[in-house]
Amino acid sequence: PRSGPGTQEAMNPAKRTEIYRRLQAANPQPTTELKYRTPYELLVAVVLSAQATDKSVNLATAELFKVADAPHKMVQLGVAAKRRTTSSGCPVSRTGYSSGTQRTPGRSCPSSAATKRSG
């Protein structure tokens, strides 16, 4: 293996331990603005937050987690319903369609009827 400037050293258990120790010392009680109740919900919210703000993720997941708070429920919900929820920022109702509630000033979510027709 090469060494010197510009080369990466492999991550080993001692380095990982030291990184976690430093992070813990710098911030012993880390928090997030993401809203979640379970480790699964946190995972979903973190994945979504890579593409959106924490505030918009919280808006989308507030309704999503009411109907899909576990992996098997997320699978049952289906891709189309999840896509409508996460891409529009509009919550999913129990039927899997947008609830039609206002989310952004001056911009409302599509009505349930419109979503059903186009989906």
FIVEXBA-165962 format. One record per atom (N, C-alpha, C): residue number from 0; atom name; x, z negated, y; residue in three letters. Coordinates in steps of 0.05 Angstrom, whole numbers, plus 5000, padded with zeros to 4 digits. Example, Ala and Ser with C-alpha at 12.3 -4.5 7.8 and 13.67 -1.06 7.14 Angstrom:
<rs>
  seq  atom    xx    zz    yy  type
    0     N  5264  4844  4886   Ala
    0    CA  5246  4844  4910   Ala
    0     C  5264  4844  4934   Ala
    1     N  5257  4858  4955   Ser
    1    CA  5273  4857  4979   Ser
    1     C  5258  4843  5001   Ser
</rs>
This chain:
<rs>
  seq  atom    xx    zz    yy  type
    0     N  5016  5000  4976   Pro
    0    CA  5000  5000  5000   Pro
    0     C  5017  5000  5025   Pro
    1     N  5008  5014  5046   Arg
    1    CA  5022  5015  5071   Arg
    1     C  5016  4989  5087   Arg
    2     N  5034  4983  5105   Ser
    2    CA  5030  4961  5123   Ser
    2     C  5040  4968  5151   Ser
    3     N  5033  4952  5170   Gly
    3    CA  5042  4958  5197   Gly
    3     C  5019  4964  5216   Gly
    4     N  5025  4972  5241   Pro
    4    CA  5004  4977  5260   Pro
    4     C  4986  5000  5251   Pro
    5     N  4960  4996  5255   Gly
    5    CA  4940  5017  5248   Gly
    5     C  4931  5017  5219   Gly
    6     N  4942  5000  5203   Thr
    6    CA  4932  4999  5175   Thr
    6     C  4914  4975  5171   Thr
    7     N  4896  4977  5152   Gln
    7    CA  4878  4955  5146   Gln
    7     C  4887  4940  5122   Gln
    8     N  4885  4914  5124   Glu
    8    CA  4891  4898  5101   Glu
    8     C  4865  4892  5086   Glu
    9     N  4866  4889  5060   Ala
    9    CA  4843  4884  5044   Ala
    9     C  4831  4856  5051   Ala
   10     N  4805  4855  5050   Met
   10    CA  4792  4829  5054   Met
   10     C  4794  4813  5028   Met
   11     N  4803  4789  5029   Asn
   11    CA  4806  4772  5006   Asn
   11     C  4790  4746  5010   Asn
   12     N  4786  4730  4990   Pro
   12    CA  4771  4705  4993   Pro
   12     C  4782  4687  5014   Pro
   13     N  4808  4685  5017   Ala
   13    CA  4819  4667  5037   Ala
   13     C  4812  4676  5065   Ala
   14     N  4813  4703  5070   Lys
   14    CA  4806  4714  5096   Lys
   14     C  4776  4709  5102   Lys
   15     N  4759  4714  5082   Arg
   15    CA  4731  4710  5086   Arg
   15     C  4725  4681  5093   Arg
   16     N  4738  4663  5078   Thr
   16    CA  4734  4634  5084   Thr
   16     C  4742  4627  5112   Thr
   17     N  4765  4637  5121   Glu
   17    CA  4774  4632  5148   Glu
   17     C  4755  4643  5169   Glu
   18     N  4745  4667  5164   Ile
   18    CA  4726  4679  5183   Ile
   18     C  4701  4661  5185   Ile
   19     N  4690  4653  5163   Tyr
   19    CA  4666  4636  5163   Tyr
   19     C  4672  4609  5176   Tyr
   20     N  4695  4598  5171   Arg
   20    CA  4703  4573  5183   Arg
   20     C  4703  4575  5214   Arg
   21     N  4715  4597  5224   Arg
   21    CA  4717  4601  5253   Arg
   21     C  4689  4605  5265   Arg
   22     N  4673  4621  5251   Leu
   22    CA  4646  4626  5261   Leu
   22     C  4630  4600  5262   Leu
   23     N  4632  4584  5242   Gln
   23    CA  4618  4558  5240   Gln
   23     C  4628  4539  5262   Gln
   24     N  4654  4539  5268   Ala
   24    CA  4665  4522  5289   Ala
   24     C  4655  4531  5316   Ala
   25     N  4654  4557  5320   Ala
   25    CA  4646  4568  5346   Ala
   25     C  4616  4565  5351   Ala
   26     N  4600  4566  5330   Asn
   26    CA  4571  4565  5332   Asn
   26     C  4559  4551  5308   Asn
   27     N  4559  4525  5308   Pro
   27    CA  4550  4510  5284   Pro
   27     C  4521  4513  5277   Pro
   28     N  4504  4520  5296   Gln
   28    CA  4475  4523  5291   Gln
   28     C  4466  4550  5301   Gln
   29     N  4474  4572  5288   Pro
   29    CA  4466  4599  5299   Pro
   29     C  4436  4603  5297   Pro
   30     N  4426  4617  5317   Thr
   30    CA  4397  4623  5318   Thr
   30     C  4394  4654  5322   Thr
   31     N  4369  4662  5320   Thr
   31    CA  4362  4690  5325   Thr
   31     C  4336  4691  5339   Thr
   32     N  4331  4712  5354   Glu
   32    CA  4305  4716  5367   Glu
   32     C  4285  4728  5348   Glu
   33     N  4294  4738  5325   Leu
   33    CA  4276  4749  5305   Leu
   33     C  4258  4728  5294   Leu
   34     N  4233  4734  5290   Lys
   34    CA  4214  4715  5279   Lys
   34     C  4210  4721  5249   Lys
   35     N  4214  4700  5233   Tyr
   35    CA  4212  4703  5204   Tyr
   35     C  4205  4676  5191   Tyr
   36     N  4195  4676  5167   Arg
   36    CA  4189  4651  5152   Arg
   36     C  4205  4649  5127   Arg
   37     N  4214  4671  5116   Thr
   37    CA  4228  4671  5090   Thr
   37     C  4254  4687  5092   Thr
   38     N  4272  4683  5074   Pro
   38    CA  4296  4700  5074   Pro
   38     C  4289  4730  5072   Pro
   39     N  4269  4737  5056   Tyr
   39    CA  4260  4765  5054   Tyr
   39     C  4252  4776  5081   Tyr
   40     N  4235  4761  5095   Glu
   40    CA  4226  4770  5122   Glu
   40     C  4249  4773  5141   Glu
   41     N  4269  4755  5139   Leu
   41    CA  4292  4757  5156   Leu
   41     C  4308  4783  5150   Leu
   42     N  4311  4789  5124   Leu
   42    CA  4325  4813  5116   Leu
   42     C  4311  4838  5128   Leu
   43     N  4284  4840  5125   Val
   43    CA  4269  4863  5135   Val
   43     C  4273  4864  5165   Val
   44     N  4270  4842  5179   Ala
   44    CA  4273  4842  5208   Ala
   44     C  4300  4850  5217   Ala
   45     N  4321  4841  5204   Val
   45    CA  4348  4849  5211   Val
   45     C  4353  4879  5207   Val
   46     N  4342  4890  5185   Val
   46    CA  4345  4919  5180   Val
   46     C  4331  4934  5203   Val
   47     N  4307  4926  5210   Leu
   47    CA  4292  4939  5231   Leu
   47     C  4306  4936  5258   Leu
   48     N  4319  4913  5262   Ser
   48    CA  4332  4908  5288   Ser
   48     C  4356  4926  5293   Ser
   49     N  4366  4938  5273   Ala
   49    CA  4388  4957  5276   Ala
   49     C  4379  4982  5292   Ala
   50     N  4353  4987  5292   Gln
   50    CA  4341  5011  5305   Gln
   50     C  4324  5004  5329   Gln
   51     N  4320  4978  5335   Ala
   51    CA  4302  4971  5357   Ala
   51     C  4310  4944  5368   Ala
   52     N  4297  4936  5390   Thr
   52    CA  4303  4909  5401   Thr
   52     C  4290  4888  5385   Thr
   53     N  4300  4863  5386   Asp
   53    CA  4288  4841  5372   Asp
   53     C  4259  4838  5380   Asp
   54     N  4253  4841  5406   Lys
   54    CA  4226  4838  5416   Lys
   54     C  4207  4858  5402   Lys
   55     N  4215  4884  5401   Ser
   55    CA  4198  4904  5388   Ser
   55     C  4196  4899  5358   Ser
   56     N  4217  4890  5346   Val
   56    CA  4216  4883  5317   Val
   56     C  4195  4861  5313   Val
   57     N  4196  4840  5330   Asn
   57    CA  4177  4818  5327   Asn
   57     C  4148  4828  5330   Asn
   58     N  4143  4847  5348   Leu
   58    CA  4117  4858  5352   Leu
   58     C  4108  4873  5326   Leu
   59     N  4125  4889  5315   Ala
   59    CA  4118  4904  5291   Ala
   59     C  4115  4887  5267   Ala
   60     N  4133  4867  5263   Thr
   60    CA  4132  4850  5239   Thr
   60     C  4110  4829  5240   Thr
   61     N  4100  4822  5263   Ala
   61    CA  4079  4801  5265   Ala
   61     C  4056  4809  5247   Ala
   62     N  4047  4833  5249   Glu
   62    CA  4024  4842  5232   Glu
   62     C  4034  4851  5204   Glu
   63     N  4057  4864  5203   Leu
   63    CA  4067  4874  5178   Leu
   63     C  4071  4851  5158   Leu
   64     N  4082  4828  5167   Phe
   64    CA  4087  4806  5149   Phe
   64     C  4061  4792  5140   Phe
   65     N  4039  4797  5154   Lys
   65    CA  4013  4785  5145   Lys
   65     C  4004  4799  5119   Lys
   66     N  4012  4824  5115   Val
   66    CA  4003  4839  5092   Val
   66     C  4026  4845  5072   Val
   67     N  4050  4842  5081   Ala
   67    CA  4073  4850  5064   Ala
   67     C  4096  4830  5069   Ala
   68     N  4092  4805  5060   Asp
   68    CA  4112  4784  5064   Asp
   68     C  4130  4780  5040   Asp
   69     N  4128  4798  5021   Ala
   69    CA  4145  4796  4997   Ala
   69     C  4150  4825  4987   Ala
   70     N  4172  4829  4973   Pro
   70    CA  4179  4856  4964   Pro
   70     C  4157  4871  4950   Pro
   71     N  4143  4858  4931   His
   71    CA  4122  4872  4916   His
   71     C  4099  4880  4934   His
   72     N  4093  4864  4955   Lys
   72    CA  4072  4871  4973   Lys
   72     C  4081  4894  4991   Lys
   73     N  4106  4895  4998   Met
   73    CA  4116  4917  5014   Met
   73     C  4114  4944  4999   Met
   74     N  4120  4943  4973   Val
   74    CA  4118  4966  4956   Val
   74     C  4088  4975  4954   Val
   75     N  4070  4956  4951   Gln
   75    CA  4042  4962  4949   Gln
   75     C  4031  4974  4975   Gln
   76     N  4042  4966  4997   Leu
   76    CA  4033  4976  5023   Leu
   76     C  4038  5006  5025   Leu
   77     N  4061  5015  5015   Gly
   77    CA  4067  5044  5015   Gly
   77     C  4084  5052  5039   Gly
   78     N  4097  5074  5035   Val
   78    CA  4116  5084  5055   Val
   78     C  4101  5093  5080   Val
   79     N  4079  5107  5077   Ala
   79    CA  4066  5119  5101   Ala
   79     C  4056  5097  5120   Ala
   80     N  4045  5075  5109   Ala
   80    CA  4035  5054  5126   Ala
   80     C  4058  5040  5140   Ala
   81     N  4080  5035  5125   Lys
   81    CA  4104  5022  5138   Lys
   81     C  4115  5040  5159   Lys
   82     N  4116  5066  5154   Arg
   82    CA  4128  5085  5174   Arg
   82     C  4111  5085  5199   Arg
   83     N  4085  5085  5196   Arg
   83    CA  4067  5085  5220   Arg
   83     C  4072  5059  5236   Arg
   84     N  4076  5037  5223   Thr
   84    CA  4080  5012  5236   Thr
   84     C  4107  5010  5251   Thr
   85     N  4128  5016  5236   Thr
   85    CA  4154  5012  5248   Thr
   85     C  4162  5034  5268   Thr
   86     N  4153  5058  5264   Ser
   86    CA  4160  5079  5283   Ser
   86     C  4144  5079  5309   Ser
   87     N  4119  5069  5307   Ser
   87    CA  4102  5069  5331   Ser
   87     C  4104  5042  5345   Ser
   88     N  4113  5021  5331   Gly
   88    CA  4114  4995  5343   Gly
   88     C  4086  4982  5342   Gly
   89     N  4067  4995  5330   Cys
   89    CA  4040  4985  5328   Cys
   89     C  4037  4970  5302   Cys
   90     N  4022  4948  5302   Pro
   90    CA  4019  4933  5277   Pro
   90     C  4001  4947  5257   Pro
   91     N  4005  4940  5232   Val
   91    CA  3989  4951  5210   Val
   91     C  3966  4932  5205   Val
   92     N  3942  4942  5202   Ser
   92    CA  3919  4925  5194   Ser
   92     C  3920  4922  5164   Ser
   93     N  3901  4907  5153   Arg
   93    CA  3900  4903  5124   Arg
   93     C  3894  4929  5109   Arg
   94     N  3883  4949  5123   Thr
   94    CA  3878  4975  5110   Thr
   94     C  3903  4992  5110   Thr
   95     N  3924  4984  5124   Gly
   95    CA  3948  5000  5125   Gly
   95     C  3949  5019  5149   Gly
   96     N  3929  5017  5167   Tyr
   96    CA  3928  5034  5190   Tyr
   96     C  3934  5018  5215   Tyr
   97     N  3942  5031  5236   Ser
   97    CA  3948  5019  5262   Ser
   97     C  3923  5004  5272   Ser
   98     N  3927  4980  5284   Ser
   98    CA  3904  4965  5293   Ser
   98     C  3893  4974  5320   Ser
   99     N  3908  4991  5334   Gly
   99    CA  3898  5001  5360   Gly
   99     C  3902  4981  5383   Gly
  100     N  3918  4961  5380   Thr
  100    CA  3922  4941  5401   Thr
  100     C  3943  4951  5421   Thr
  101     N  3942  4942  5445   Gln
  101    CA  3961  4950  5466   Gln
  101     C  3988  4936  5460   Gln
  102     N  4010  4951  5462   Arg
  102    CA  4036  4939  5456   Arg
  102     C  4055  4941  5480   Arg
  103     N  4053  4963  5495   Thr
  103    CA  4071  4967  5518   Thr
  103     C  4054  4974  5542   Thr
  104     N  4060  4962  5565   Pro
  104    CA  4044  4968  5589   Pro
  104     C  4042  4998  5594   Pro
  105     N  4018  5008  5597   Gly
  105    CA  4014  5036  5602   Gly
  105     C  4015  5054  5577   Gly
  106     N  4020  5042  5554   Arg
  106    CA  4022  5058  5529   Arg
  106     C  4008  5042  5507   Arg
  107     N  3987  5053  5496   Ser
  107    CA  3973  5039  5475   Ser
  107     C  3978  5052  5448   Ser
  108     N  3974  5037  5427   Cys
  108    CA  3978  5047  5400   Cys
  108     C  3954  5066  5394   Cys
  109     N  3958  5085  5376   Pro
  109    CA  3936  5103  5369   Pro
  109     C  3913  5086  5357   Pro
  110     N  3889  5095  5361   Ser
  110    CA  3866  5081  5349   Ser
  110     C  3866  5084  5319   Ser
  111     N  3852  5067  5305   Ser
  111    CA  3851  5068  5276   Ser
  111     C  3840  5095  5267   Ser
  112     N  3819  5104  5281   Ala
  112    CA  3807  5130  5272   Ala
  112     C  3827  5153  5275   Ala
  113     N  3841  5153  5298   Ala
  113    CA  3861  5175  5302   Ala
  113     C  3883  5174  5281   Ala
  114     N  3892  5150  5275   Thr
  114    CA  3913  5146  5255   Thr
  114     C  3903  5156  5228   Thr
  115     N  3879  5149  5221   Lys
  115    CA  3868  5157  5195   Lys
  115     C  3866  5187  5193   Lys
  116     N  3857  5201  5215   Arg
  116    CA  3855  5230  5215   Arg
  116     C  3882  5243  5212   Arg
  117     N  3902  5233  5226   Ser
  117    CA  3929  5246  5226   Ser
  117     C  3946  5238  5203   Ser
  118     N  3939  5216  5189   Gly
  118    CA  3956  5206  5168   Gly
  118     C  3947  5214  5142   Gly
</rs>
